[in-house]
Amino acid sequence: MRIRRLAPLAASLLTLSAAACGPAWAGDYYDTSPRYAPPPATPFSGAYIGAHVGAASAKSANPFAKGNSINLGMQAGYDMRLGPAVIGGEIEGSNLGGAERRVQGGKIKEKWRAAVKGRAGIALDRTLLYGTAGLAFTSFDGADGVKVRDGWKTGYLMGVGVEQAFSDTISVKVEYDYIRTPGLKTRSAFGRAETDIGSHTLKAGLNYRF
């Protein structure tokens, strides 16, 4: 008889225990509290390094014109995003391979160039359209009886480009630059001369961001 009386009491205690533990178990298995999710990476933001290859010409923007040379170099820079706008700075160094230009008495050749420039543009999702401007420092060599009096000559640079991001770290670009070097001093059998040199580069580059 005593066992029969205790059975309903035990059943009641088990029911109360299950009801108390139910919410805790549900919380363990169905946690709906918000979790932290890192913000998505923004293309064209931060520091980068890269390399470029293209054509250097002292005659025209045509990369296949006679007298052109291969342009090989490296670049490094930093970009900052302000909404869709991108502003930044870049330094680059290039071997121009000896692009030719006629001056009084013969020819000269462009050998090396360093540039310090800023750039600004608009990012359309993963595509950046930008303009660039800055200072260029070019090394010239004489040829055909012409001697160059200036080892490195300072000029200015203006250009436009488009850059496409393929991931958060890798992007490629195509850029055209016009470089104007005023008052280059040369000497030949025809005497001394000063010539303003207009140069063109068209290049493709690869950037890695970190």
N, C-alpha and C positions, 0 to 999 in steps of 0.2 A: 504493500500500500504506500509506504513511504517513497519508493522509487517512482510510482505513478504520480505522486504529488510533485516530485522534484522535476520531472520531465518537462512540464509546461514552463517552469521557471528557467531552466537551462535554455529552452528554445527562445524565450524572450531575450535572454542575455546575448545569445548569438546574433539575433536580429538587430539589437541595438549596436553591437560591435561592428557589424557589416555596414550599417548606416553611417557610423562615425568615420570608418575608414574609406568609404566610397569616394568622398570628395578629394581626399588626399591622393588616392590612386588615380582618379581622373586628372588631377593636376599634373601628376607625373607623366601621364601618357598623352595629354592634350594641352600642352603648354602653349598658350596663345599670347604670352607677353612679347612685346616688340624686341627684335634683335638688331644689333648694330650692323649696318652694311656699309662698307667703305664706299665713298663717292666714286663714280666712274672716272677713269683717266681722261684728261683733256688733251687732244692733239695740239701740237705746236705750242707747248709750254715747257719751259725749263732749258737746261743746258744741253748742247749737242756737239758732236764732232763728226767729220765726214770727209769725203774725197770727191773730186770731180774730174771729168775728162771732156774735152771739146776741141774747138778750133779757135785759133787766134789769128786775126787778120788786121793789117794796117791799111787795108784798102776799102773794104766794104763789109756789110753784115752777112754776106753770102759765105757760109762755111766751106764752100767748095771752090772759092775763087783762087786763081793762081797766086802763088806766093804765101799762102796760108801755112800754118804749122799746127802741130798738135799741142794743146794746152792741157797740162797735167798738174794737179795740185791738191791741197787739203784746206779745210776750213773748220772753224770752231766758232760757236756763238751761244747766245742766250735769248730766248723769246719769253714774252709775258702776255697772257691773255687778259683782255678787258672786254668781257662779253664776246661778241663776234670779232672784235678788233684784235690784232696782234701787232705788238711793237717789240723790237729787239735790236741787237747789235751783233756784228760778225767781223772776224778777221780771217784773211785767207792769204795763202802763198801759192804761186804758180810758176812752173817752168813753161815759157812761151815757145821754146823750141826754135827761135830764130825767125819769127814773122818779119817779112821784108817790107821796107818802105823807101821810096825814092826821095832823095834830098839833093841839094845842089852838089854836083860833082860825082854822084854815085848813089849808093844804097846804105842804109843802116838796118840793123836787125834788133828786134826786141827779144831779150833773153829771159829775164826774170821779172816778176811783179809781186808786190805785196800790197794789200788793201785793208783799210779800216773803214767800215761802213755801217750805217744804220739801215734798218728796213722796217716797213710798216705795211699792213695789208688787212684783208678781210678773210676770215675763215668761213667757208661754206661746208659745214659738216667736217669731212676729212680732206677738203681741198682748200689750199691757201693761195690767194692771189695777192701779190705784193709788189711794191716798188722799193728800190734801194738807191742809196747815194752815199758818197764818202770821198776819201782821199786815196789815191793810188800812187805807188812809188815804183817806177819802172827802170830797169837796167837795160841800156842800149849798147850794142857793139857796132863798130864801123865795118864797112866792107867796100870793095872796089875802089880803094884809094881814099876813102872817107874816114876821118878820125872823129870820134865823139869826145867832146871836152867834159861832158857831165857823166860821171859814173852812174849815179842814181838821180833820177829827175822826178820831182813831185808834180802830180796832176790831179784831176778830179774825175770821179766815176759816177755814172748814172745808169740805172738798169731796171728791168722788170722781170718777173718770174712767176712760175706756178709750182707749188709743192703739193705732193699727194702723200698722205699718211696711209700706210698699209697695216700698221699695228700701232700700239702705244709707244714703240721705240724706233721703228724703222719708217723712213720716208724717202722719197725721191723727188728731185726737182729739175726743172729746166730753166735756165736763166740767160738772158742777153744783157751784156754790159757795153756801154760806150765809154771810152776813156780818152780824155783830152789832156795832152801834155804840152803846155805852152813853152815857147822859147828854148827849144833844145838847140844847143850850140854845137856846130860841127865845123870841121876844117878839111879842105881838099885843095887840089891844084887850082881851083877856081876862087880860092880865098875862103874867108870865114863867113858863116851864115847862121841865122837863127830861124828855126822852123817850128811851127805848131803842129804837133803830131796827133792825129785822130786815129784811135785804135778801136777794134771791135772784138768781142769774145762771145761765143755761143757755147754753152756747156751744159752737161747733164751731171747731176751730183747725187750722192747717197749720204743720208744723215742718220746717225744713231743717237738717240736721246737717252739720258740717264738722270 
